[in-house]
Amino acid sequence: MIEVVYFAWVRERIGVPRESVETEAATVADLVEELRGREKRYAAAFADVSALRVALDQELSEFDAALEGVREVAFFPPMTGG
């Protein structure tokens, strides 16, 4: 079981800030594919992953990163400084 957290417009499209997900995904990309297949709101949120960033257990990561041992996956748009 992995806790998946959504921020900003990702949360708005999916409609929940976080959820516990039962998954067999080996990587973040695999998890995204599973989520996309759930329903239209997930497909819309993950339509363009180049517009997303991911953090594993609160550390910035990549979509090809392994999920083994990970407790939390967070998806969010890129941050800009200012």
mmCIF file of the N, C-alpha and C atoms, coordinates in Angstrom:
data_MODEL
# 
_entry.id   MODEL 
# 
loop_
_atom_site.group_PDB 
_atom_site.id 
_atom_site.type_symbol 
_atom_site.label_atom_id 
_atom_site.label_alt_id 
_atom_site.label_comp_id 
_atom_site.label_asym_id 
_atom_site.label_entity_id 
_atom_site.label_seq_id 
_atom_site.pdbx_PDB_ins_code 
_atom_site.Cartn_x 
_atom_site.Cartn_y 
_atom_site.Cartn_z 
_atom_site.occupancy 
_atom_site.B_iso_or_equiv 
_atom_site.pdbx_formal_charge 
_atom_site.auth_seq_id 
_atom_site.auth_comp_id 
_atom_site.auth_asym_id 
_atom_site.auth_atom_id 
_atom_site.pdbx_PDB_model_num 
ATOM 1   N N  . MET A 1 1  ? 0.857   -1.181 0.000   1.00 0.00 ? 1  MET A N  1 
ATOM 2   C CA . MET A 1 1  ? 0.000   0.000  0.000   1.00 0.00 ? 1  MET A CA 1 
ATOM 3   C C  . MET A 1 1  ? 0.902   1.243  0.000   1.00 0.00 ? 1  MET A C  1 
ATOM 4   N N  . ILE A 1 2  ? 0.619   2.162  -0.911  1.00 0.00 ? 2  ILE A N  1 
ATOM 5   C CA . ILE A 1 2  ? 1.373   3.406  -1.014  1.00 0.00 ? 2  ILE A CA 1 
ATOM 6   C C  . ILE A 1 2  ? 0.411   4.569  -0.844  1.00 0.00 ? 2  ILE A C  1 
ATOM 7   N N  . GLU A 1 3  ? 0.844   5.567  -0.098  1.00 0.00 ? 3  GLU A N  1 
ATOM 8   C CA . GLU A 1 3  ? 0.069   6.800  0.043   1.00 0.00 ? 3  GLU A CA 1 
ATOM 9   C C  . GLU A 1 3  ? 0.440   7.702  -1.140  1.00 0.00 ? 3  GLU A C  1 
ATOM 10  N N  . VAL A 1 4  ? -0.562  8.102  -1.919  1.00 0.00 ? 4  VAL A N  1 
ATOM 11  C CA . VAL A 1 4  ? -0.325  8.969  -3.073  1.00 0.00 ? 4  VAL A CA 1 
ATOM 12  C C  . VAL A 1 4  ? -0.928  10.338 -2.758  1.00 0.00 ? 4  VAL A C  1 
ATOM 13  N N  . VAL A 1 5  ? -0.107  11.375 -2.930  1.00 0.00 ? 5  VAL A N  1 
ATOM 14  C CA . VAL A 1 5  ? -0.496  12.740 -2.586  1.00 0.00 ? 5  VAL A CA 1 
ATOM 15  C C  . VAL A 1 5  ? -0.488  13.573 -3.862  1.00 0.00 ? 5  VAL A C  1 
ATOM 16  N N  . TYR A 1 6  ? -1.529  14.391 -4.023  1.00 0.00 ? 6  TYR A N  1 
ATOM 17  C CA . TYR A 1 6  ? -1.667  15.230 -5.214  1.00 0.00 ? 6  TYR A CA 1 
ATOM 18  C C  . TYR A 1 6  ? -1.678  16.698 -4.803  1.00 0.00 ? 6  TYR A C  1 
ATOM 19  N N  . PHE A 1 7  ? -0.948  17.544 -5.545  1.00 0.00 ? 7  PHE A N  1 
ATOM 20  C CA . PHE A 1 7  ? -0.893  18.970 -5.251  1.00 0.00 ? 7  PHE A CA 1 
ATOM 21  C C  . PHE A 1 7  ? -1.355  19.803 -6.441  1.00 0.00 ? 7  PHE A C  1 
ATOM 22  N N  . ALA A 1 8  ? -1.821  21.011 -6.152  1.00 0.00 ? 8  ALA A N  1 
ATOM 23  C CA . ALA A 1 8  ? -2.186  22.029 -7.145  1.00 0.00 ? 8  ALA A CA 1 
ATOM 24  C C  . ALA A 1 8  ? -3.205  21.491 -8.153  1.00 0.00 ? 8  ALA A C  1 
ATOM 25  N N  . TRP A 1 9  ? -2.976  21.725 -9.455  1.00 0.00 ? 9  TRP A N  1 
ATOM 26  C CA . TRP A 1 9  ? -3.973  21.331 -10.452 1.00 0.00 ? 9  TRP A CA 1 
ATOM 27  C C  . TRP A 1 9  ? -4.123  19.815 -10.565 1.00 0.00 ? 9  TRP A C  1 
ATOM 28  N N  . VAL A 1 10 ? -3.130  19.051 -10.134 1.00 0.00 ? 10 VAL A N  1 
ATOM 29  C CA . VAL A 1 10 ? -3.281  17.589 -10.138 1.00 0.00 ? 10 VAL A CA 1 
ATOM 30  C C  . VAL A 1 10 ? -4.397  17.201 -9.166  1.00 0.00 ? 10 VAL A C  1 
ATOM 31  N N  . ARG A 1 11 ? -4.364  17.790 -7.974  1.00 0.00 ? 11 ARG A N  1 
ATOM 32  C CA . ARG A 1 11 ? -5.404  17.549 -6.965  1.00 0.00 ? 11 ARG A CA 1 
ATOM 33  C C  . ARG A 1 11 ? -6.769  18.011 -7.486  1.00 0.00 ? 11 ARG A C  1 
ATOM 34  N N  . GLU A 1 12 ? -6.798  19.160 -8.142  1.00 0.00 ? 12 GLU A N  1 
ATOM 35  C CA . GLU A 1 12 ? -8.068  19.686 -8.675  1.00 0.00 ? 12 GLU A CA 1 
ATOM 36  C C  . GLU A 1 12 ? -8.667  18.748 -9.714  1.00 0.00 ? 12 GLU A C  1 
ATOM 37  N N  . ARG A 1 13 ? -7.856  18.200 -10.588 1.00 0.00 ? 13 ARG A N  1 
ATOM 38  C CA . ARG A 1 13 ? -8.374  17.308 -11.637 1.00 0.00 ? 13 ARG A CA 1 
ATOM 39  C C  . ARG A 1 13 ? -8.847  15.977 -11.066 1.00 0.00 ? 13 ARG A C  1 
ATOM 40  N N  . ILE A 1 14 ? -8.105  15.450 -10.094 1.00 0.00 ? 14 ILE A N  1 
ATOM 41  C CA . ILE A 1 14 ? -8.470  14.153 -9.526  1.00 0.00 ? 14 ILE A CA 1 
ATOM 42  C C  . ILE A 1 14 ? -9.588  14.284 -8.496  1.00 0.00 ? 14 ILE A C  1 
ATOM 43  N N  . GLY A 1 15 ? -9.572  15.382 -7.747  1.00 0.00 ? 15 GLY A N  1 
ATOM 44  C CA . GLY A 1 15 ? -10.662 15.635 -6.804  1.00 0.00 ? 15 GLY A CA 1 
ATOM 45  C C  . GLY A 1 15 ? -10.394 15.223 -5.372  1.00 0.00 ? 15 GLY A C  1 
ATOM 46  N N  . VAL A 1 16 ? -9.221  14.675 -5.086  1.00 0.00 ? 16 VAL A N  1 
ATOM 47  C CA . VAL A 1 16 ? -8.852  14.315 -3.710  1.00 0.00 ? 16 VAL A CA 1 
ATOM 48  C C  . VAL A 1 16 ? -7.404  14.746 -3.467  1.00 0.00 ? 16 VAL A C  1 
ATOM 49  N N  . PRO A 1 17 ? -7.073  15.129 -2.235  1.00 0.00 ? 17 PRO A N  1 
ATOM 50  C CA . PRO A 1 17 ? -5.700  15.544 -1.950  1.00 0.00 ? 17 PRO A CA 1 
ATOM 51  C C  . PRO A 1 17 ? -4.735  14.375 -1.767  1.00 0.00 ? 17 PRO A C  1 
ATOM 52  N N  . ARG A 1 18 ? -5.260  13.213 -1.336  1.00 0.00 ? 18 ARG A N  1 
ATOM 53  C CA . ARG A 1 18 ? -4.408  12.039 -1.109  1.00 0.00 ? 18 ARG A CA 1 
ATOM 54  C C  . ARG A 1 18 ? -5.275  10.797 -1.050  1.00 0.00 ? 18 ARG A C  1 
ATOM 55  N N  . GLU A 1 19 ? -4.647  9.662  -1.278  1.00 0.00 ? 19 GLU A N  1 
ATOM 56  C CA . GLU A 1 19 ? -5.351  8.389  -1.174  1.00 0.00 ? 19 GLU A CA 1 
ATOM 57  C C  . GLU A 1 19 ? -4.340  7.269  -0.991  1.00 0.00 ? 19 GLU A C  1 
ATOM 58  N N  . SER A 1 20 ? -4.788  6.197  -0.387  1.00 0.00 ? 20 SER A N  1 
ATOM 59  C CA . SER A 1 20 ? -3.975  4.991  -0.256  1.00 0.00 ? 20 SER A CA 1 
ATOM 60  C C  . SER A 1 20 ? -4.252  4.112  -1.462  1.00 0.00 ? 20 SER A C  1 
ATOM 61  N N  . VAL A 1 21 ? -3.175  3.667  -2.117  1.00 0.00 ? 21 VAL A N  1 
ATOM 62  C CA . VAL A 1 21 ? -3.313  2.903  -3.354  1.00 0.00 ? 21 VAL A CA 1 
ATOM 63  C C  . VAL A 1 21 ? -2.645  1.541  -3.189  1.00 0.00 ? 21 VAL A C  1 
ATOM 64  N N  . GLU A 1 22 ? -3.396  0.508  -3.474  1.00 0.00 ? 22 GLU A N  1 
ATOM 65  C CA . GLU A 1 22 ? -2.857  -0.845 -3.524  1.00 0.00 ? 22 GLU A CA 1 
ATOM 66  C C  . GLU A 1 22 ? -2.305  -1.021 -4.933  1.00 0.00 ? 22 GLU A C  1 
ATOM 67  N N  . THR A 1 23 ? -1.017  -1.306 -5.062  1.00 0.00 ? 23 THR A N  1 
ATOM 68  C CA . THR A 1 23 ? -0.407  -1.354 -6.381  1.00 0.00 ? 23 THR A CA 1 
ATOM 69  C C  . THR A 1 23 ? 0.643   -2.449 -6.474  1.00 0.00 ? 23 THR A C  1 
ATOM 70  N N  . GLU A 1 24 ? 0.823   -2.942 -7.673  1.00 0.00 ? 24 GLU A N  1 
ATOM 71  C CA . GLU A 1 24 ? 1.895   -3.883 -7.993  1.00 0.00 ? 24 GLU A CA 1 
ATOM 72  C C  . GLU A 1 24 ? 2.969   -3.173 -8.817  1.00 0.00 ? 24 GLU A C  1 
ATOM 73  N N  . ALA A 1 25 ? 2.849   -1.849 -8.978  1.00 0.00 ? 25 ALA A N  1 
ATOM 74  C CA . ALA A 1 25 ? 3.772   -1.075 -9.804  1.00 0.00 ? 25 ALA A CA 1 
ATOM 75  C C  . ALA A 1 25 ? 5.200   -1.175 -9.284  1.00 0.00 ? 25 ALA A C  1 
ATOM 76  N N  . ALA A 1 26 ? 6.139   -1.349 -10.213 1.00 0.00 ? 26 ALA A N  1 
ATOM 77  C CA . ALA A 1 26 ? 7.551   -1.430 -9.852  1.00 0.00 ? 26 ALA A CA 1 
ATOM 78  C C  . ALA A 1 26 ? 8.219   -0.057 -9.860  1.00 0.00 ? 26 ALA A C  1 
ATOM 79  N N  . THR A 1 27 ? 7.711   0.839  -10.719 1.00 0.00 ? 27 THR A N  1 
ATOM 80  C CA . THR A 1 27 ? 8.290   2.180  -10.846 1.00 0.00 ? 27 THR A CA 1 
ATOM 81  C C  . THR A 1 27 ? 7.186   3.232  -10.768 1.00 0.00 ? 27 THR A C  1 
ATOM 82  N N  . VAL A 1 28 ? 7.596   4.482  -10.666 1.00 0.00 ? 28 VAL A N  1 
ATOM 83  C CA . VAL A 1 28 ? 6.629   5.582  -10.672 1.00 0.00 ? 28 VAL A CA 1 
ATOM 84  C C  . VAL A 1 28 ? 5.855   5.570  -11.985 1.00 0.00 ? 28 VAL A C  1 
ATOM 85  N N  . ALA A 1 29 ? 6.540   5.351  -13.096 1.00 0.00 ? 29 ALA A N  1 
ATOM 86  C CA . ALA A 1 29 ? 5.873   5.323  -14.404 1.00 0.00 ? 29 ALA A CA 1 
ATOM 87  C C  . ALA A 1 29 ? 4.803   4.233  -14.453 1.00 0.00 ? 29 ALA A C  1 
ATOM 88  N N  . ASP A 1 30 ? 5.090   3.081  -13.858 1.00 0.00 ? 30 ASP A N  1 
ATOM 89  C CA . ASP A 1 30 ? 4.092   2.007  -13.800 1.00 0.00 ? 30 ASP A CA 1 
ATOM 90  C C  . ASP A 1 30 ? 2.882   2.434  -12.978 1.00 0.00 ? 30 ASP A C  1 
ATOM 91  N N  . LEU A 1 31 ? 3.138   3.121  -11.870 1.00 0.00 ? 31 LEU A N  1 
ATOM 92  C CA . LEU A 1 31 ? 2.046   3.619  -11.029 1.00 0.00 ? 31 LEU A CA 1 
ATOM 93  C C  . LEU A 1 31 ? 1.188   4.610  -11.796 1.00 0.00 ? 31 LEU A C  1 
ATOM 94  N N  . VAL A 1 32 ? 1.828   5.504  -12.537 1.00 0.00 ? 32 VAL A N  1 
ATOM 95  C CA . VAL A 1 32 ? 1.093   6.479  -13.349 1.00 0.00 ? 32 VAL A CA 1 
ATOM 96  C C  . VAL A 1 32 ? 0.190   5.758  -14.351 1.00 0.00 ? 32 VAL A C  1 
ATOM 97  N N  . GLU A 1 33 ? 0.705   4.720  -14.988 1.00 0.00 ? 33 GLU A N  1 
ATOM 98  C CA . GLU A 1 33 ? -0.109  3.953  -15.945 1.00 0.00 ? 33 GLU A CA 1 
ATOM 99  C C  . GLU A 1 33 ? -1.318  3.325  -15.256 1.00 0.00 ? 33 GLU A C  1 
ATOM 100 N N  . GLU A 1 34 ? -1.108  2.769  -14.072 1.00 0.00 ? 34 GLU A N  1 
ATOM 101 C CA . GLU A 1 34 ? -2.229  2.194  -13.316 1.00 0.00 ? 34 GLU A CA 1 
ATOM 102 C C  . GLU A 1 34 ? -3.271  3.264  -12.989 1.00 0.00 ? 34 GLU A C  1 
ATOM 103 N N  . LEU A 1 35 ? -2.801  4.415  -12.524 1.00 0.00 ? 35 LEU A N  1 
ATOM 104 C CA . LEU A 1 35 ? -3.725  5.495  -12.162 1.00 0.00 ? 35 LEU A CA 1 
ATOM 105 C C  . LEU A 1 35 ? -4.467  6.011  -13.386 1.00 0.00 ? 35 LEU A C  1 
ATOM 106 N N  . ARG A 1 36 ? -3.759  6.195  -14.499 1.00 0.00 ? 36 ARG A N  1 
ATOM 107 C CA . ARG A 1 36 ? -4.400  6.656  -15.743 1.00 0.00 ? 36 ARG A CA 1 
ATOM 108 C C  . ARG A 1 36 ? -5.557  5.754  -16.141 1.00 0.00 ? 36 ARG A C  1 
ATOM 109 N N  . GLY A 1 37 ? -5.395  4.465  -15.926 1.00 0.00 ? 37 GLY A N  1 
ATOM 110 C CA . GLY A 1 37 ? -6.409  3.495  -16.327 1.00 0.00 ? 37 GLY A CA 1 
ATOM 111 C C  . GLY A 1 37 ? -7.627  3.451  -15.423 1.00 0.00 ? 37 GLY A C  1 
ATOM 112 N N  . ARG A 1 38 ? -7.582  4.142  -14.304 1.00 0.00 ? 38 ARG A N  1 
ATOM 113 C CA . ARG A 1 38 ? -8.703  4.102  -13.355 1.00 0.00 ? 38 ARG A CA 1 
ATOM 114 C C  . ARG A 1 38 ? -9.967  4.736  -13.911 1.00 0.00 ? 38 ARG A C  1 
ATOM 115 N N  . GLU A 1 39 ? -9.861  5.963  -14.346 1.00 0.00 ? 39 GLU A N  1 
ATOM 116 C CA . GLU A 1 39 ? -11.014 6.695  -14.878 1.00 0.00 ? 39 GLU A CA 1 
ATOM 117 C C  . GLU A 1 39 ? -10.552 7.994  -15.517 1.00 0.00 ? 39 GLU A C  1 
ATOM 118 N N  . LYS A 1 40 ? -11.488 8.722  -16.131 1.00 0.00 ? 40 LYS A N  1 
ATOM 119 C CA . LYS A 1 40 ? -11.156 9.908  -16.922 1.00 0.00 ? 40 LYS A CA 1 
ATOM 120 C C  . LYS A 1 40 ? -10.426 10.991 -16.134 1.00 0.00 ? 40 LYS A C  1 
ATOM 121 N N  . ARG A 1 41 ? -10.792 11.202 -14.891 1.00 0.00 ? 41 ARG A N  1 
ATOM 122 C CA . ARG A 1 41 ? -10.149 12.289 -14.133 1.00 0.00 ? 41 ARG A CA 1 
ATOM 123 C C  . ARG A 1 41 ? -8.667  12.009 -13.908 1.00 0.00 ? 41 ARG A C  1 
ATOM 124 N N  . TYR A 1 42 ? -8.301  10.738 -13.717 1.00 0.00 ? 42 TYR A N  1 
ATOM 125 C CA . TYR A 1 42 ? -6.883  10.371 -13.577 1.00 0.00 ? 42 TYR A CA 1 
ATOM 126 C C  . TYR A 1 42 ? -6.180  10.487 -14.933 1.00 0.00 ? 42 TYR A C  1 
ATOM 127 N N  . ALA A 1 43 ? -6.850  10.047 -15.983 1.00 0.00 ? 43 ALA A N  1 
ATOM 128 C CA . ALA A 1 43 ? -6.273  10.154 -17.327 1.00 0.00 ? 43 ALA A CA 1 
ATOM 129 C C  . ALA A 1 43 ? -5.975  11.618 -17.655 1.00 0.00 ? 43 ALA A C  1 
ATOM 130 N N  . ALA A 1 44 ? -6.872  12.523 -17.270 1.00 0.00 ? 44 ALA A N  1 
ATOM 131 C CA . ALA A 1 44 ? -6.659  13.952 -17.523 1.00 0.00 ? 44 ALA A CA 1 
ATOM 132 C C  . ALA A 1 44 ? -5.491  14.490 -16.694 1.00 0.00 ? 44 ALA A C  1 
ATOM 133 N N  . ALA A 1 45 ? -5.411  14.086 -15.445 1.00 0.00 ? 45 ALA A N  1 
ATOM 134 C CA . ALA A 1 45 ? -4.353  14.583 -14.566 1.00 0.00 ? 45 ALA A CA 1 
ATOM 135 C C  . ALA A 1 45 ? -2.971  14.112 -15.014 1.00 0.00 ? 45 ALA A C  1 
ATOM 136 N N  . PHE A 1 46 ? -2.901  12.897 -15.567 1.00 0.00 ? 46 PHE A N  1 
ATOM 137 C CA . PHE A 1 46 ? -1.614  12.328 -15.956 1.00 0.00 ? 46 PHE A CA 1 
ATOM 138 C C  . PHE A 1 46 ? -1.424  12.270 -17.475 1.00 0.00 ? 46 PHE A C  1 
ATOM 139 N N  . ALA A 1 47 ? -2.168  13.086 -18.205 1.00 0.00 ? 47 ALA A N  1 
ATOM 140 C CA . ALA A 1 47 ? -2.081  13.085 -19.668 1.00 0.00 ? 47 ALA A CA 1 
ATOM 141 C C  . ALA A 1 47 ? -0.695  13.496 -20.153 1.00 0.00 ? 47 ALA A C  1 
ATOM 142 N N  . ASP A 1 48 ? -0.061  14.430 -19.466 1.00 0.00 ? 48 ASP A N  1 
ATOM 143 C CA . ASP A 1 48 ? 1.252   14.929 -19.880 1.00 0.00 ? 48 ASP A CA 1 
ATOM 144 C C  . ASP A 1 48 ? 2.187   14.931 -18.676 1.00 0.00 ? 48 ASP A C  1 
ATOM 145 N N  . VAL A 1 49 ? 2.885   13.832 -18.454 1.00 0.00 ? 49 VAL A N  1 
ATOM 146 C CA . VAL A 1 49 ? 3.752   13.746 -17.282 1.00 0.00 ? 49 VAL A CA 1 
ATOM 147 C C  . VAL A 1 49 ? 4.959   14.666 -17.380 1.00 0.00 ? 49 VAL A C  1 
ATOM 148 N N  . SER A 1 50 ? 5.252   15.196 -18.567 1.00 0.00 ? 50 SER A N  1 
ATOM 149 C CA . SER A 1 50 ? 6.353   16.153 -18.671 1.00 0.00 ? 50 SER A CA 1 
ATOM 150 C C  . SER A 1 50 ? 6.010   17.449 -17.927 1.00 0.00 ? 50 SER A C  1 
ATOM 151 N N  . ALA A 1 51 ? 4.720   17.632 -17.618 1.00 0.00 ? 51 ALA A N  1 
ATOM 152 C CA . ALA A 1 51 ? 4.272   18.808 -16.868 1.00 0.00 ? 51 ALA A CA 1 
ATOM 153 C C  . ALA A 1 51 ? 4.188   18.515 -15.369 1.00 0.00 ? 51 ALA A C  1 
ATOM 154 N N  . LEU A 1 52 ? 4.718   17.369 -14.952 1.00 0.00 ? 52 LEU A N  1 
ATOM 155 C CA . LEU A 1 52 ? 4.644   16.962 -13.551 1.00 0.00 ? 52 LEU A CA 1 
ATOM 156 C C  . LEU A 1 52 ? 6.020   16.678 -12.969 1.00 0.00 ? 52 LEU A C  1 
ATOM 157 N N  . ARG A 1 53 ? 6.104   16.801 -11.670 1.00 0.00 ? 53 ARG A N  1 
ATOM 158 C CA . ARG A 1 53 ? 7.268   16.367 -10.912 1.00 0.00 ? 53 ARG A CA 1 
ATOM 159 C C  . ARG A 1 53 ? 6.784   15.342 -9.906  1.00 0.00 ? 53 ARG A C  1 
ATOM 160 N N  . VAL A 1 54 ? 7.702   14.534 -9.392  1.00 0.00 ? 54 VAL A N  1 
ATOM 161 C CA . VAL A 1 54 ? 7.339   13.501 -8.434  1.00 0.00 ? 54 VAL A CA 1 
ATOM 162 C C  . VAL A 1 54 ? 8.344   13.499 -7.293  1.00 0.00 ? 54 VAL A C  1 
ATOM 163 N N  . ALA A 1 55 ? 7.833   13.239 -6.096  1.00 0.00 ? 55 ALA A N  1 
ATOM 164 C CA . ALA A 1 55 ? 8.692   13.069 -4.925  1.00 0.00 ? 55 ALA A CA 1 
ATOM 165 C C  . ALA A 1 55 ? 8.352   11.736 -4.279  1.00 0.00 ? 55 ALA A C  1 
ATOM 166 N N  . LEU A 1 56 ? 9.398   11.007 -3.888  1.00 0.00 ? 56 LEU A N  1 
ATOM 167 C CA . LEU A 1 56 ? 9.233   9.741  -3.183  1.00 0.00 ? 56 LEU A CA 1 
ATOM 168 C C  . LEU A 1 56 ? 9.691   9.946  -1.750  1.00 0.00 ? 56 LEU A C  1 
ATOM 169 N N  . ASP A 1 57 ? 8.778   9.707  -0.806  1.00 0.00 ? 57 ASP A N  1 
ATOM 170 C CA . ASP A 1 57 ? 9.066   9.936  0.613   1.00 0.00 ? 57 ASP A CA 1 
ATOM 171 C C  . ASP A 1 57 ? 9.690   11.319 0.818   1.00 0.00 ? 57 ASP A C  1 
ATOM 172 N N  . GLN A 1 58 ? 9.104   12.314 0.150   1.00 0.00 ? 58 GLN A N  1 
ATOM 173 C CA . GLN A 1 58 ? 9.426   13.736 0.262   1.00 0.00 ? 58 GLN A CA 1 
ATOM 174 C C  . GLN A 1 58 ? 10.791  14.118 -0.311  1.00 0.00 ? 58 GLN A C  1 
ATOM 175 N N  . GLU A 1 59 ? 11.306  13.292 -1.230  1.00 0.00 ? 59 GLU A N  1 
ATOM 176 C CA . GLU A 1 59 ? 12.543  13.621 -1.926  1.00 0.00 ? 59 GLU A CA 1 
ATOM 177 C C  . GLU A 1 59 ? 12.280  13.609 -3.424  1.00 0.00 ? 59 GLU A C  1 
ATOM 178 N N  . LEU A 1 60 ? 12.651  14.700 -4.098  1.00 0.00 ? 60 LEU A N  1 
ATOM 179 C CA . LEU A 1 60 ? 12.453  14.814 -5.537  1.00 0.00 ? 60 LEU A CA 1 
ATOM 180 C C  . LEU A 1 60 ? 13.054  13.607 -6.245  1.00 0.00 ? 60 LEU A C  1 
ATOM 181 N N  . SER A 1 61 ? 12.314  13.065 -7.205  1.00 0.00 ? 61 SER A N  1 
ATOM 182 C CA . SER A 1 61 ? 12.749  11.848 -7.873  1.00 0.00 ? 61 SER A CA 1 
ATOM 183 C C  . SER A 1 61 ? 12.390  11.910 -9.347  1.00 0.00 ? 61 SER A C  1 
ATOM 184 N N  . GLU A 1 62 ? 12.543  10.767 -10.028 1.00 0.00 ? 62 GLU A N  1 
ATOM 185 C CA . GLU A 1 62 ? 12.248  10.656 -11.453 1.00 0.00 ? 62 GLU A CA 1 
ATOM 186 C C  . GLU A 1 62 ? 11.163  9.607  -11.666 1.00 0.00 ? 62 GLU A C  1 
ATOM 187 N N  . PHE A 1 63 ? 10.538  9.631  -12.832 1.00 0.00 ? 63 PHE A N  1 
ATOM 188 C CA . PHE A 1 63 ? 9.455   8.702  -13.128 1.00 0.00 ? 63 PHE A CA 1 
ATOM 189 C C  . PHE A 1 63 ? 9.937   7.265  -13.350 1.00 0.00 ? 63 PHE A C  1 
ATOM 190 N N  . ASP A 1 64 ? 11.232  7.078  -13.585 1.00 0.00 ? 64 ASP A N  1 
ATOM 191 C CA . ASP A 1 64 ? 11.742  5.713  -13.740 1.00 0.00 ? 64 ASP A CA 1 
ATOM 192 C C  . ASP A 1 64 ? 12.247  5.133  -12.419 1.00 0.00 ? 64 ASP A C  1 
ATOM 193 N N  . ALA A 1 65 ? 12.057  5.863  -11.315 1.00 0.00 ? 65 ALA A N  1 
ATOM 194 C CA . ALA A 1 65 ? 12.511  5.408  -10.002 1.00 0.00 ? 65 ALA A CA 1 
ATOM 195 C C  . ALA A 1 65 ? 11.689  4.224  -9.500  1.00 0.00 ? 65 ALA A C  1 
ATOM 196 N N  . ALA A 1 66 ? 12.370  3.318  -8.812  1.00 0.00 ? 66 ALA A N  1 
ATOM 197 C CA . ALA A 1 66 ? 11.711  2.142  -8.236  1.00 0.00 ? 66 ALA A CA 1 
ATOM 198 C C  . ALA A 1 66 ? 10.871  2.534  -7.027  1.00 0.00 ? 66 ALA A C  1 
ATOM 199 N N  . LEU A 1 67 ? 9.779   1.816  -6.829  1.00 0.00 ? 67 LEU A N  1 
ATOM 200 C CA . LEU A 1 67 ? 8.878   2.078  -5.702  1.00 0.00 ? 67 LEU A CA 1 
ATOM 201 C C  . LEU A 1 67 ? 9.115   1.157  -4.506  1.00 0.00 ? 67 LEU A C  1 
ATOM 202 N N  . GLU A 1 68 ? 10.015  0.212  -4.644  1.00 0.00 ? 68 GLU A N  1 
ATOM 203 C CA . GLU A 1 68 ? 10.268  -0.724 -3.545  1.00 0.00 ? 68 GLU A CA 1 
ATOM 204 C C  . GLU A 1 68 ? 10.662  0.027  -2.273  1.00 0.00 ? 68 GLU A C  1 
ATOM 205 N N  . GLY A 1 69 ? 9.925   -0.214 -1.196  1.00 0.00 ? 69 GLY A N  1 
ATOM 206 C CA . GLY A 1 69 ? 10.196  0.418  0.086   1.00 0.00 ? 69 GLY A CA 1 
ATOM 207 C C  . GLY A 1 69 ? 9.651   1.828  0.241   1.00 0.00 ? 69 GLY A C  1 
ATOM 208 N N  . VAL A 1 70 ? 9.062   2.377  -0.805  1.00 0.00 ? 70 VAL A N  1 
ATOM 209 C CA . VAL A 1 70 ? 8.525   3.742  -0.763  1.00 0.00 ? 70 VAL A CA 1 
ATOM 210 C C  . VAL A 1 70 ? 7.174   3.742  -0.061  1.00 0.00 ? 70 VAL A C  1 
ATOM 211 N N  . ARG A 1 71 ? 6.968   4.686  0.832   1.00 0.00 ? 71 ARG A N  1 
ATOM 212 C CA . ARG A 1 71 ? 5.694   4.803  1.548   1.00 0.00 ? 71 ARG A CA 1 
ATOM 213 C C  . ARG A 1 71 ? 4.786   5.883  0.968   1.00 0.00 ? 71 ARG A C  1 
ATOM 214 N N  . GLU A 1 72 ? 5.396   6.946  0.388   1.00 0.00 ? 72 GLU A N  1 
ATOM 215 C CA . GLU A 1 72 ? 4.592   8.062  -0.123  1.00 0.00 ? 72 GLU A CA 1 
ATOM 216 C C  . GLU A 1 72 ? 5.119   8.529  -1.472  1.00 0.00 ? 72 GLU A C  1 
ATOM 217 N N  . VAL A 1 73 ? 4.185   8.727  -2.406  1.00 0.00 ? 73 VAL A N  1 
ATOM 218 C CA . VAL A 1 73 ? 4.489   9.286  -3.718  1.00 0.00 ? 73 VAL A CA 1 
ATOM 219 C C  . VAL A 1 73 ? 3.667   10.561 -3.853  1.00 0.00 ? 73 VAL A C  1 
ATOM 220 N N  . ALA A 1 74 ? 4.332   11.665 -4.191  1.00 0.00 ? 74 ALA A N  1 
ATOM 221 C CA . ALA A 1 74 ? 3.632   12.940 -4.364  1.00 0.00 ? 74 ALA A CA 1 
ATOM 222 C C  . ALA A 1 74 ? 3.806   13.433 -5.791  1.00 0.00 ? 74 ALA A C  1 
ATOM 223 N N  . PHE A 1 75 ? 2.715   13.884 -6.387  1.00 0.00 ? 75 PHE A N  1 
ATOM 224 C CA . PHE A 1 75 ? 2.736   14.449 -7.735  1.00 0.00 ? 75 PHE A CA 1 
ATOM 225 C C  . PHE A 1 75 ? 2.381   15.920 -7.664  1.00 0.00 ? 75 PHE A C  1 
ATOM 226 N N  . PHE A 1 76 ? 3.144   16.762 -8.387  1.00 0.00 ? 76 PHE A N  1 
ATOM 227 C CA . PHE A 1 76 ? 2.904   18.197 -8.350  1.00 0.00 ? 76 PHE A CA 1 
ATOM 228 C C  . PHE A 1 76 ? 3.484   18.848 -9.606  1.00 0.00 ? 76 PHE A C  1 
ATOM 229 N N  . PRO A 1 77 ? 2.983   20.028 -9.963  1.00 0.00 ? 77 PRO A N  1 
ATOM 230 C CA . PRO A 1 77 ? 3.553   20.738 -11.110 1.00 0.00 ? 77 PRO A CA 1 
ATOM 231 C C  . PRO A 1 77 ? 4.905   21.337 -10.715 1.00 0.00 ? 77 PRO A C  1 
ATOM 232 N N  . PRO A 1 78 ? 5.730   21.667 -11.705 1.00 0.00 ? 78 PRO A N  1 
ATOM 233 C CA . PRO A 1 78 ? 7.028   22.282 -11.392 1.00 0.00 ? 78 PRO A CA 1 
ATOM 234 C C  . PRO A 1 78 ? 6.847   23.577 -10.606 1.00 0.00 ? 78 PRO A C  1 
ATOM 235 N N  . MET A 1 79 ? 7.765   23.804 -9.706  1.00 0.00 ? 79 MET A N  1 
ATOM 236 C CA . MET A 1 79 ? 7.725   25.023 -8.900  1.00 0.00 ? 79 MET A CA 1 
ATOM 237 C C  . MET A 1 79 ? 8.581   26.083 -9.589  1.00 0.00 ? 79 MET A C  1 
ATOM 238 N N  . THR A 1 80 ? 8.177   27.331 -9.452  1.00 0.00 ? 80 THR A N  1 
ATOM 239 C CA . THR A 1 80 ? 8.993   28.420 -9.997  1.00 0.00 ? 80 THR A CA 1 
ATOM 240 C C  . THR A 1 80 ? 9.407   29.323 -8.839  1.00 0.00 ? 80 THR A C  1 
ATOM 241 N N  . GLY A 1 81 ? 10.595  29.828 -8.920  1.00 0.00 ? 81 GLY A N  1 
ATOM 242 C CA . GLY A 1 81 ? 11.109  30.724 -7.882  1.00 0.00 ? 81 GLY A CA 1 
ATOM 243 C C  . GLY A 1 81 ? 10.647  32.149 -8.121  1.00 0.00 ? 81 GLY A C  1 
ATOM 244 N N  . GLY A 1 82 ? 10.870  32.991 -7.132  1.00 0.00 ? 82 GLY A N  1 
ATOM 245 C CA . GLY A 1 82 ? 10.452  34.366 -7.385  1.00 0.00 ? 82 GLY A CA 1 
ATOM 246 C C  . GLY A 1 82 ? 10.539  35.207 -6.234  1.00 0.00 ? 82 GLY A C  1 
# 
